[in-house]
Amino acid sequence: MKKIKSYSLTVLTAVVVLTSCKNSSKNEEEKSEMGQKEISIKENLKASDFDTIIDGKQVNLFWIKNDSIQVALTNYGGRIVGVWVPNEKGEMTDVVVGMSSAKAYVNSTEAYFGATIGRVGNRIAKGKFTLNGNDYTIPINNNGNTLHGGKKGYQAVVWDAQQPDEKTLVLKYHSPDMEEGFPGNLDVTVTYKVTEDRGINMEYEATTDKATPVNLTNHAFFNLNGEGNGSILNHSVQFNADKFTPVDEGLIPTGELKDVEGTPFDFRQPHTIGERIGAVNEQLKNGDGYDHNYVLNKTQVGDFNLAATIVGDKSGIVMEVLTEEPGFQFYSGNFMEGKNTFKSGIKDDYRTAFALETQHFPDAPNQDNFPSIILEPGETYHTVSEYKFSTKRDNQ
């Protein structure tokens, strides 16, 4: 099991560096306004708005932090509510979109903002799979298929929460046998920890008493310019993936591992999200944009695969996605409809956030050529992923 380093704690205070100059450019003014907005969001995020009872269990707002990063979470759905990191000007910027209360999450038309996803992340074709000669049916909730664990996946449950120190939150959930149709009593632990190099480390563990599929992930939606700061189409992205898994019109993989070369899915060199999203391409049509699983080529950084590097065009914030998983789902906010209000007071408008979910491949229980997600009794499911933040200036 991976040992996670322990670091000294320093309380993070959000400081906005405001510049004043007669000849300051419009871009500088916009950045200062962005910094002021982000501080306002943090001040308006109140613990009392998360203090409630759901399904007979206590819901709360939690903070984990050190001197370079501050993260708000709630045990309703195991969600990341917000993440504050410095932009190139040193302004604390909230790069994860989220809601301002537990009630807002319950009532949201988008179920997955920031949530811990399970028992099986991504899609299962027609809500059916066969395991050890037994047929199982999972509730259908997405175009005739099952998405993210069924109608009441882990995004809609209250996790037991423990906070052993200021930088760590441990969430536990007991998923009973046949919950949402999945076999086996599954005991899940997810540990969120901030690191001294401005990262969020996510460690997932699970055990079962019956063979069962397990594919856990986090579904944070990001805007590296800051929540409420417009489209993500000018974000630059680079993926260490030579292949992706094409999908049908229902977003179920065909089973092929297709080369990205010569397609709009080739991000092996940096491209903006919007550069080719409107191209005439069957796969982009099926996903209404990017909503596809990428197959990592195992570019190693320490113990992890470096999956992706994303840069905010206005903020200069750089996010690296590191994982032990074989793939990730890249989603370009194609179904955001402006029906929900974020904690900034801004609506969740079309393509104003993206998701990048580390995972095993979609529909794995029905795809023999995909890596297995079956967890057996006596085994321990264990995987670690990390979001790590810096700025372009840091990397020069």
C-alpha positions as CSV (number, residue, x, y, z in Angstrom):
1,M,0.0,0.0,0.0
2,K,1.3,3.4,-0.9
3,K,2.6,5.4,2.1
4,I,1.6,9.0,2.1
5,K,4.1,11.5,3.5
6,S,3.2,13.6,6.5
7,Y,3.8,17.3,6.4
8,S,3.7,20.1,8.9
9,L,0.6,22.2,8.9
10,T,0.3,25.9,8.2
11,V,-3.1,27.7,8.2
12,L,-3.7,29.1,4.7
13,T,-5.0,32.6,4.5
14,A,-6.4,33.9,1.2
15,V,-4.6,37.1,0.2
16,V,-5.4,39.1,-2.9
17,V,-2.6,41.1,-4.4
18,L,-4.2,44.1,-5.9
19,T,-2.2,46.2,-8.3
20,S,-2.8,49.9,-9.0
21,C,-1.2,51.7,-11.8
22,K,-2.4,54.5,-14.1
23,N,-1.4,52.5,-17.2
24,S,-2.6,49.1,-16.0
25,S,-3.9,47.0,-18.9
26,K,-7.5,45.7,-19.2
27,N,-6.1,42.2,-18.7
28,E,-4.6,43.2,-15.3
29,E,-7.9,44.8,-14.2
30,E,-9.7,41.6,-15.2
31,K,-7.3,39.5,-13.2
32,S,-7.7,41.7,-10.1
33,E,-11.5,41.6,-10.4
34,M,-11.2,37.8,-10.6
35,G,-9.2,37.7,-7.4
36,Q,-11.7,39.8,-5.6
37,K,-14.5,37.6,-6.8
38,E,-12.8,34.4,-5.6
39,I,-12.3,35.8,-2.1
40,S,-16.0,36.7,-2.0
41,I,-17.0,33.2,-2.9
42,K,-14.9,31.8,0.0
43,E,-16.4,34.2,2.5
44,N,-19.9,33.3,1.3
45,L,-19.4,29.6,1.7
46,K,-20.9,29.0,5.2
47,A,-20.7,25.8,7.3
48,S,-24.3,26.5,8.5
49,D,-25.6,26.1,4.9
50,F,-24.3,22.4,4.9
51,D,-25.4,21.6,8.5
52,T,-28.4,19.4,7.8
53,I,-29.8,15.8,8.0
54,I,-30.2,13.7,4.9
55,D,-31.4,10.1,5.0
56,G,-31.1,10.3,8.8
57,K,-27.4,11.2,8.7
58,Q,-25.5,14.4,9.5
59,V,-24.1,16.5,6.7
60,N,-21.4,19.0,7.2
61,L,-18.9,21.2,5.4
62,F,-15.2,20.4,5.9
63,W,-11.9,22.2,5.1
64,I,-8.5,20.7,4.4
65,K,-5.6,23.0,3.9
66,N,-1.9,24.0,4.2
67,D,0.0,27.1,3.3
68,S,-0.5,26.7,-0.5
69,I,-3.9,25.2,-1.1
70,Q,-7.3,25.2,0.6
71,V,-10.1,22.7,-0.2
72,A,-13.8,22.7,0.9
73,L,-15.6,19.3,0.9
74,T,-18.9,17.9,2.1
75,N,-19.8,14.4,3.1
76,Y,-23.0,14.6,1.1
77,G,-21.8,12.7,-1.9
78,G,-18.2,12.9,-0.8
79,R,-17.9,16.1,-2.8
80,I,-15.1,18.6,-3.5
81,V,-17.0,21.9,-3.1
82,G,-14.1,24.3,-4.0
83,V,-10.4,24.4,-4.4
84,W,-8.4,27.6,-3.8
85,V,-4.9,27.9,-5.3
86,P,-2.8,30.9,-6.3
87,N,-2.9,32.2,-9.9
88,E,0.1,33.8,-11.6
89,K,-0.5,37.0,-9.7
90,G,-0.7,35.2,-6.3
91,E,-4.5,35.7,-6.1
92,M,-6.3,32.8,-4.5
93,T,-8.6,31.3,-7.3
94,D,-11.3,28.8,-6.8
95,V,-10.8,26.3,-9.7
96,V,-13.5,23.8,-8.9
97,V,-17.2,24.7,-9.5
98,G,-19.6,23.9,-6.7
99,M,-22.8,24.8,-4.8
100,S,-23.1,27.0,-1.7
101,S,-25.3,24.6,0.3
102,A,-26.3,20.9,0.8
103,K,-29.8,21.8,-0.4
104,A,-28.4,23.2,-3.7
105,Y,-26.6,19.9,-4.3
106,V,-29.8,17.9,-3.6
107,N,-31.8,20.0,-5.9
108,S,-29.3,20.3,-8.7
109,T,-30.2,19.1,-12.2
110,E,-26.5,18.0,-12.5
111,A,-26.0,15.2,-10.0
112,Y,-22.2,14.8,-10.1
113,F,-20.6,18.2,-9.3
114,G,-17.5,17.4,-7.3
115,A,-18.8,14.0,-6.2
116,T,-17.1,10.7,-5.3
117,I,-18.5,8.2,-7.9
118,G,-19.4,4.6,-7.4
119,R,-20.0,1.7,-7.2
120,V,-19.0,1.8,-10.9
121,G,-18.0,5.0,-12.5
122,N,-19.0,5.7,-16.1
123,R,-21.5,3.7,-18.1
124,I,-22.8,0.1,-18.1
125,A,-24.6,-0.8,-21.3
126,K,-28.3,-1.3,-20.9
127,G,-27.8,-1.6,-17.1
128,K,-26.8,-5.3,-17.4
129,F,-23.8,-7.5,-16.8
130,T,-23.1,-11.2,-16.1
131,L,-20.7,-12.3,-13.3
132,N,-19.9,-15.8,-12.3
133,G,-22.9,-17.1,-14.2
134,N,-25.4,-14.7,-12.6
135,D,-27.2,-11.9,-14.5
136,Y,-27.4,-8.5,-12.8
137,T,-29.6,-5.5,-13.7
138,I,-28.7,-2.0,-12.6
139,P,-31.2,0.9,-12.7
140,I,-31.1,2.7,-16.0
141,N,-30.5,6.5,-15.7
142,N,-28.8,7.7,-18.9
143,N,-30.1,7.1,-22.4
144,G,-31.1,3.5,-21.8
145,N,-27.8,2.8,-19.9
146,T,-26.5,3.0,-16.3
147,L,-24.3,5.9,-15.5
148,H,-22.1,6.3,-12.4
149,G,-23.6,3.6,-10.2
150,G,-27.3,3.9,-11.0
151,K,-30.1,6.2,-9.9
152,K,-28.7,6.6,-6.4
153,G,-25.0,6.2,-6.7
154,Y,-22.5,7.4,-4.2
155,Q,-23.0,11.0,-5.1
156,A,-26.4,10.9,-3.4
157,V,-25.4,9.2,-0.1
158,V,-24.0,10.7,3.2
159,W,-20.6,9.4,3.9
160,D,-19.2,8.9,7.5
161,A,-16.5,11.6,7.9
162,Q,-13.4,11.7,10.1
163,Q,-10.8,14.5,10.1
164,P,-7.6,13.2,11.7
165,D,-5.7,16.5,11.0
166,E,-6.1,19.8,9.3
167,K,-4.9,18.5,5.9
168,T,-6.9,15.2,5.7
169,L,-10.5,14.1,5.4
170,V,-11.4,10.4,5.6
171,L,-14.8,9.3,4.2
172,K,-16.3,5.9,4.7
173,Y,-19.4,4.3,3.2
174,H,-21.0,0.8,3.6
175,S,-22.7,-0.2,0.4
176,P,-25.0,-3.1,1.2
177,D,-25.4,-6.2,-0.9
178,M,-27.6,-5.5,-4.0
179,E,-27.7,-1.8,-3.5
180,E,-28.6,-0.4,-6.9
181,G,-28.4,-4.1,-8.1
182,F,-24.7,-4.7,-7.3
183,P,-23.7,-7.9,-5.5
184,G,-21.8,-7.9,-2.3
185,N,-21.4,-5.8,0.8
186,L,-18.8,-3.2,-0.2
187,D,-16.9,-1.2,2.4
188,V,-15.4,1.9,0.8
189,T,-12.8,4.4,2.2
190,V,-11.8,7.5,0.4
191,T,-9.0,9.7,1.9
192,Y,-8.7,13.3,0.6
193,K,-5.3,14.9,1.6
194,V,-3.6,18.1,0.5
195,T,0.1,17.9,-0.2
196,E,2.9,20.4,0.4
197,D,3.4,20.7,-3.4
198,R,-0.2,22.1,-3.9
199,G,-1.9,18.9,-4.6
200,I,-5.1,17.0,-3.7
201,N,-4.3,13.3,-3.2
202,M,-7.3,10.9,-3.4
203,E,-6.8,7.4,-2.1
204,Y,-9.5,4.9,-2.7
205,E,-9.9,1.5,-0.9
206,A,-12.7,-1.1,-0.9
207,T,-13.4,-4.7,0.3
208,T,-16.3,-7.0,-0.5
209,D,-17.8,-10.3,0.6
210,K,-18.9,-11.2,-3.0
211,A,-17.4,-10.7,-6.4
212,T,-18.5,-7.3,-7.6
213,P,-17.5,-4.6,-10.1
214,V,-15.8,-1.6,-8.6
215,N,-14.6,1.6,-10.4
216,L,-14.3,4.6,-8.1
217,T,-13.4,8.1,-9.1
218,N,-14.0,11.8,-8.4
219,H,-16.2,14.0,-10.7
220,A,-14.9,17.5,-10.0
221,F,-15.7,20.1,-12.6
222,F,-12.9,22.5,-13.2
223,N,-12.5,26.0,-14.6
224,L,-8.8,27.0,-14.1
225,N,-9.6,30.6,-14.7
226,G,-11.9,30.4,-11.6
227,E,-15.5,29.5,-11.0
228,G,-17.7,31.9,-12.9
229,N,-15.0,33.1,-15.2
230,G,-16.4,32.0,-18.5
231,S,-15.8,29.3,-21.1
232,I,-13.1,26.6,-20.8
233,L,-12.7,26.4,-24.6
234,N,-9.4,28.4,-24.5
235,H,-7.8,26.2,-21.8
236,S,-4.8,24.4,-23.2
237,V,-4.7,20.6,-22.7
238,Q,-2.1,17.9,-23.2
239,F,-2.8,14.2,-22.7
240,N,-0.4,11.3,-22.4
241,A,-2.7,9.0,-24.3
242,D,-2.1,7.4,-27.7
243,K,-5.5,5.8,-27.9
244,F,-9.1,6.4,-26.9
245,T,-12.2,4.2,-26.7
246,P,-14.8,5.2,-29.4
247,V,-18.4,5.1,-28.4
248,D,-21.8,4.6,-30.1
249,E,-24.7,7.1,-30.0
250,G,-25.4,6.1,-26.4
251,L,-21.8,6.7,-25.4
252,I,-21.1,3.0,-24.8
253,P,-17.7,1.9,-26.0
254,T,-17.6,-0.1,-29.2
255,G,-14.7,-2.2,-27.7
256,E,-12.1,-0.7,-30.1
257,L,-8.9,1.0,-28.8
258,K,-8.5,3.7,-31.5
259,D,-5.3,5.6,-32.3
260,V,-5.7,9.4,-31.6
261,E,-3.4,10.2,-34.5
262,G,-5.0,12.2,-37.2
263,T,-8.2,12.8,-35.2
264,P,-9.5,15.7,-33.1
265,F,-8.8,13.5,-30.1
266,D,-5.0,13.8,-30.4
267,F,-3.8,16.0,-27.5
268,R,-0.3,14.5,-27.3
269,Q,0.8,18.0,-28.0
270,P,-1.0,21.0,-26.4
271,H,-4.2,22.2,-28.0
272,T,-7.0,24.3,-26.7
273,I,-10.2,22.5,-25.9
274,G,-12.2,24.5,-28.4
275,E,-9.7,24.3,-31.3
276,R,-11.3,21.2,-32.9
277,I,-14.4,20.6,-30.9
278,G,-16.6,21.7,-33.8
279,A,-14.9,19.5,-36.4
280,V,-17.0,17.2,-38.5
281,N,-16.4,13.9,-36.7
282,E,-18.7,11.1,-35.8
283,Q,-17.2,10.7,-32.3
284,L,-17.6,14.4,-31.5
285,K,-21.2,14.1,-32.8
286,N,-21.9,11.1,-30.6
287,G,-20.5,12.9,-27.5
288,D,-21.8,16.4,-28.4
289,G,-18.1,17.3,-27.9
290,Y,-15.5,15.5,-25.9
291,D,-17.0,12.9,-23.6
292,H,-14.6,10.0,-24.1
293,N,-12.2,7.6,-22.3
294,Y,-8.5,8.0,-23.0
295,V,-6.1,5.1,-22.7
296,L,-2.9,6.2,-20.9
297,N,0.5,5.5,-22.4
298,K,2.0,5.2,-18.9
299,T,4.2,8.3,-18.9
300,Q,5.6,7.9,-15.4
301,V,6.1,10.7,-12.8
302,G,7.3,9.1,-9.6
303,D,4.7,6.4,-8.7
304,F,2.0,7.8,-11.0
305,N,1.0,8.0,-14.6
306,L,1.0,11.6,-15.7
307,A,-2.4,11.6,-17.4
308,A,-2.9,15.2,-18.4
309,T,-1.7,18.8,-18.1
310,I,-4.2,21.6,-18.4
311,V,-3.5,25.4,-18.4
312,G,-6.0,28.2,-17.7
313,D,-5.6,30.8,-20.4
314,K,-6.5,33.8,-18.1
315,S,-5.1,32.6,-14.8
316,G,-2.0,30.8,-15.9
317,I,-2.9,28.1,-13.4
318,V,-1.5,24.7,-14.4
319,M,-3.2,21.4,-13.3
320,E,-1.5,18.0,-13.7
321,V,-3.6,14.9,-13.3
322,L,-1.6,12.0,-11.9
323,T,-3.0,8.5,-11.4
324,E,-2.5,4.8,-11.0
325,E,-5.5,4.1,-13.2
326,P,-5.2,3.0,-16.9
327,G,-7.5,5.7,-18.3
328,F,-9.5,8.9,-17.7
329,Q,-12.8,10.3,-19.0
330,F,-12.5,13.8,-20.5
331,Y,-15.8,15.7,-20.5
332,S,-16.0,19.2,-22.0
333,G,-19.2,20.4,-20.2
334,N,-21.4,19.6,-23.2
335,F,-24.6,19.2,-21.2
336,M,-24.3,22.2,-18.9
337,E,-27.5,24.2,-19.4
338,G,-27.4,27.2,-17.1
339,K,-30.0,25.6,-14.8
340,N,-28.0,25.7,-11.6
341,T,-26.3,28.5,-9.7
342,F,-22.7,28.1,-8.4
343,K,-21.4,29.5,-5.1
344,S,-20.1,32.5,-7.1
345,G,-23.7,33.4,-8.1
346,I,-22.9,32.5,-11.7
347,K,-25.0,29.9,-13.6
348,D,-23.5,26.6,-14.9
349,D,-23.6,27.7,-18.5
350,Y,-22.6,25.6,-21.5
351,R,-18.9,24.5,-21.4
352,T,-17.9,26.7,-18.5
353,A,-16.3,23.7,-16.7
354,F,-14.6,20.4,-17.7
355,A,-14.2,17.1,-15.9
356,L,-11.3,14.7,-16.1
357,E,-12.1,11.5,-14.2
358,T,-9.4,8.9,-13.6
359,Q,-10.8,5.4,-14.1
360,H,-10.9,2.0,-15.6
361,F,-12.7,1.9,-18.9
362,P,-16.4,2.4,-19.4
363,D,-18.7,-0.7,-19.6
364,A,-15.8,-2.9,-18.4
365,P,-18.0,-5.7,-17.1
366,N,-19.3,-6.2,-20.7
367,Q,-16.0,-5.7,-22.5
368,D,-13.6,-8.7,-22.3
369,N,-10.7,-6.8,-23.9
370,F,-10.8,-4.0,-21.3
371,P,-9.0,-4.2,-17.9
372,S,-11.2,-6.0,-15.4
373,I,-12.9,-4.1,-12.6
374,I,-14.0,-7.2,-10.7
375,L,-13.1,-7.2,-7.0
376,E,-13.0,-10.6,-5.3
377,P,-13.6,-11.4,-1.6
378,G,-10.2,-11.4,0.2
379,E,-8.8,-8.7,-2.1
380,T,-8.5,-5.0,-1.4
381,Y,-9.3,-2.5,-4.1
382,H,-6.7,0.3,-3.9
383,T,-5.9,3.1,-6.2
384,V,-4.5,6.7,-5.9
385,S,-5.0,9.7,-8.0
386,E,-3.9,13.3,-7.6
387,Y,-4.7,16.8,-8.9
388,K,-1.6,18.9,-8.6
389,F,-1.5,22.7,-9.2
390,S,1.2,25.2,-10.2
391,T,1.4,28.2,-12.5
392,K,3.1,28.8,-15.8
393,R,5.5,31.1,-14.0
394,D,6.4,28.4,-11.5
395,N,7.4,26.1,-14.4
396,Q,9.6,28.7,-16.3
